[in-house]
C-alpha cells in the first residue's frame, strides 16, 4: 500500500468541517491539521475530531502533501496560488474561482508543477449519477432545480455563499453536471435573474441550447422556503426523475403494446458523496506521488474552469438583459 497522504484542511466552517471529519476516517490519509480564519471555529473542530490547529496557512502547508481549500469563493485564488507554488496538491471547493482569469492561472500553475488539482463539485459523486451517466447520451431535454433557504447571518461576514451570485453558489453544480452529461458545446443561452436579499442574483433561470440539440432548463434559488435538488431527463421514449437529496429515482417509459406508462425505481447503491470525492482526491495524490504524473480527479481543474466559464456567461447574459430593459435594483 502507498504511504499515507499527509493532508490538511483550510477553512473548517460548514463544509470544511466535514472534509476534516472524513479525512480522519480515510485509511490512506493522515490529517496533519486544520486552519480557519476564525480561531474559535478551528478549535471547535480540533476538539471534536482530535486534529491539531495551525495559526497560519503556511505552517499547516509545510506539514502536508495535499490540502482541501474550503474558504469563501472570492478567496480561492488568493489562498491557492501560494500553495500551488509550494508544490501542494489541492482540492478546492466549488467554484474553482470567481473569475476566469484567476481560474486559468490556477489550472496552469497546477499543470506546470505537475500537481493534482480537483474541484469540489460533489454532486458528481452522488449515488444517482451512476445510473444517470449510463443514459446520458440519449438526453433530449433536461430540467433542473436547485433550491435552498437563504443562509443565516454571520457576524462580520456575508451569509455563507452570498459573496457570489446564486449562479456561482448553487447553479454551478448543475452546470458542471450538464457539461459532463451532454458532452456538447453550448450554442445559445437565455437567462434572467435578480437579487432579493444579496448584492448579486439570488434567483436565476437559464435555458441552455447545446450544439447537439439537447436543451436544458436550469433553475436555482437561495431564497426558497425549502431545500430541493432534483433533475428530470427526457428521452424520446422515456424520462428519468431523480432526487439528488433523497438519492432516489424513477424511470418512466412507454409500454406501446399496453398503451400505458411503466414506472420503474432506479437502482441506487447509496454512499456518502463527499466521502467518495475525498477518496478520489487522495487516490489521485497517491498516484501522483508514486509516478510523478498527476492523474485527473473526477472533476479536474480544467472541468471546474469549464463550469465557471459557463456560469460567468450566464451571469453576463442576465446582466445584459436587465440593462437592456432598464431593470435596476436597490
N, C-alpha and C positions, 0 to 999 in steps of 0.2 A: 504493500500500500504506500502511496505517496506520502511524504511528510505533510503534516497538517499545515494549513494555510493560516498564517497569523493575520487576524482581521480585527478591524476597529470600526466604530460607528460614530459619524459626525452628525450631530443633531438627533436627539433621542426624545422628541416630542411624541405626538400621537402615533406616527408611523415608525419613526426610528427606534422607538422603544421595542417594537416587535422585531425589527432587524436584530437588535441585541439579544432578545429572548431566543429567537430561532437559531441564530449563530451558536449560542451556548448549547443548543441541543444537537448541533451538527457534528458528527464524529470526525469530519475532515477539517474542522475549523477550530482554531484556538483563539478565543476572544481576548485580545490584549487590553482593551479598554474602550471607554466612550468619552465623547466631548459634547458639551452643549453650551451655548452662549449664556444660558440660564443655569447657574451652578446648582440651584435647588432641584431643577429637573434632572440634571446629571446625577446628583447624589441620590435622588429617589430611585432611579434605575439601577444605580450601583448597588444600593442596599437590597433591592428586590431580586436581582439576579447574581449578586456577588461578583461584580465586574469592576475593575479599577476605573477611577475617574482621572482624566488628564485636564490640566488647566489651560493647555494650548494645543491647537490642532497639530502644530509641527512636532511637538513632543510625542503625541499619540502616533502620528505617521511614522516617526523614526522607529517604532517598535513593530510596524506592520508590513506585511506583503501587500495587503489589499484592504480597501475601506468601502463602506457604504456611506453615501452622502445624502442626508435627508434633511437638509436645511431649506428655508424658503426658496422658491424657484428663482427669484431675482438675485440670489447669492450663489447659484450653482457655478457660474463661470469664475467668479472671484475665488471661491473655495477650491475648485478642482484644478485650475491651471497650475498652481504651485505643486500640487500632489502629483500631477502627471509629469511635471518637470523633474520631480524627485523619483520617478520610476515606480509609482504605485498603481496597481490595478484597481479600477473603480467601478462600483455600481451606483449610478446616480438616479435618484428618484425622478419620475417624470414631472414636467417636461425636461428634456436634456438641458435646455437653457431657455431664456426668454427672447433672444434674438438669434437670427440665422447666422450672423457673423460670429457670435460667441460660440455657437454650437459647432460651426465649421472649424474654428480654431481648436476646440476640444477634441474633435474627431481626428483632425490632422496630427495633433501632438501625440495622441494615443497611438496612432499608426506609426509615426516616426520613432517613438520609443518602444514599439513592439509590446504594447500593453493591452490587457483586456479592458474594454470599456462597454459596460452594459447599462441599459436604461430601464427603469422600473415600471414598465407597462405591465403590471401584474396580471391584468385580465388575460393576457396570452397564455397564462398558466392555469386559467380557470378550468375545472374538470369538464365543462360542457364543450370546450374548444376542440377536444379530440374528435367528437362527432361532427361538429361544425366544419372543421377543416376537411373532413372526408367528403363533403358535398360542396365545397366552396366554389369549384369551377363551374357549377351549374346555376349559380345565383343570377337572377334577373332583376330583382328589386329587393332592397334591404331597408327595413325601418328600425331605427334605434332610438331608445330613450334612456337617458341617464339623469336622474333627478336626485336632489339632496336638499335637506333643510339648510337655511343659512347658518354658517358656523358661528359658534359662540364668541363673544368678545374676549380679547386677550389684553390685559393692561399694557399699554405702551407699544402694542403691536397690531398689525392688521389682523382681523379674524382669519383663521387658517385658510390659505389658498387664495385669498382675495387680493394679494399683491399682483395677481394677474387676472385676466378675464376668465369666464367660465369655459371658454374655448381651450385655454391652456391648462385650466384647473381640472376640468372633468371631461369635456368632449374629446380631448386629445387621446384618451384611452381608445375611444371608438374609431378615431381617425387612423390610429395605428392598426387596429383590427381590420378596418376596411381595406387599407393598402395591402395588408397581408393576404386577406381572403380573396379580394377581387383580382389582384395581381395585374392591374392595367393602369395606364396613365390617366390622370384626371383631364377631362376635356372641357368641363364647364362647371362653374359654381354659382349658385344663387343663395344668398344668406341674409338674414336680418336678425337683429337682437338689440337689447337695451340694458342699461344699468338700472337697478332699482334701489339697492342699498349700498352698492360699491361705486368706486370711481370708474370701473370698467364693466363690461357686459356681464350681467347675472343670469340672463336667459337668452338662448340662441337657437335658431333653427337654420340648418344648412341643407341644401339639396345639391347633391354631387352627381354629375354625369361622368361616367368613365368611357374611355375610347372603345371598349368592347360592348357598349350599350347598356351595361348594368347601371342602375340608378339607386342612390342611397339617400334616404331622408333621415337626418340626424337631429335629434332634439336634446338639449342639455339645459338644466336649470339648477341653480343652487339656492333658489328661494321657494322650493316646493314644500308642501305640508308634510310630505313623507318621502323617504328614500325609495328609489326604484332603478333597477339596472336590467333592461330587457332588450332583446333583439328578435326581430322576425325576418326570416329569409324566405323569399318567394321564388319558386321554380316554375317551370312550365306545367308540371303535373302535380305539384305538392307545395306545402310550405311548412317551415320549421319555426316553432315559437320556443325561445329559450329564455330562462330567467337566470342571469348571472349570480344574483344574490342568493337565490334558493338552490342554485346548481341543479336545476331540473329542466326538462324539455319535452315537448310533444311534437311529433311529426304527423301532419295531416296530409293524406294522399287520396287521390281519386280511385274509386273502385268502379271502373267503367261498366262492367257487366251488371253489378248490383245497383248501379246509379246511386251511390252513396259515398260519403267521405269516411275513410278509415282513420282511426285515431290510435297512434302507437307511441308509447312512452319511450323516450330516448334513453339508451343505456348510459349511465354515468358512473364512473369509478371515482368516488369522492376523495378529495385530498385538500390540503391547505395550499392555496395558490402561492402565497408569499414564501412558504417553506420551499416549494419547488423552484421558485425563482432564485432563492439564495443558494440552493443546491446546484443549480445550473451555473451560477456565477462561480462558486467555489470549485466545481469540476473544471471549468474553463481556466481558472487561475492555476490549478494544479497542472493541467496540460501545458500551459504556457511556461511554467517554471521548469517542467521536465524537458520540453523540446525547444524552448526559445521562440516558439511561434505561437502567438495567441489565437486560439480558435474564437470565432464569433459567438457571443452569447445568443440566446434565442431572440432577444431584442438588442441588437448591437447599437453602437453609437451611430452608425450610418442610418439604421432604421429609425432611431429616435430623431435624427435630423430630418428624415423624410416626413415624419409625422408633424414635426414642428413647422416645416415649410408649408404643409397643407393648412395647419392651424393659423399661421400668420396670414396666408392668403384669404382664409375665411374672415379673419378679423378685418383685413383691409377692405374686403367686399362689403361687410356690414357698415363700416365707417364711411365708405363712399356712398352707399345707399342713403344713410342718414344725412350726409352732407347734401346730396342731390335734392332731397325732399325737405331740406332745412329742418331736420328733426334734431333739436338740441336739448340737452339735459342739464339740470342744475347740479 
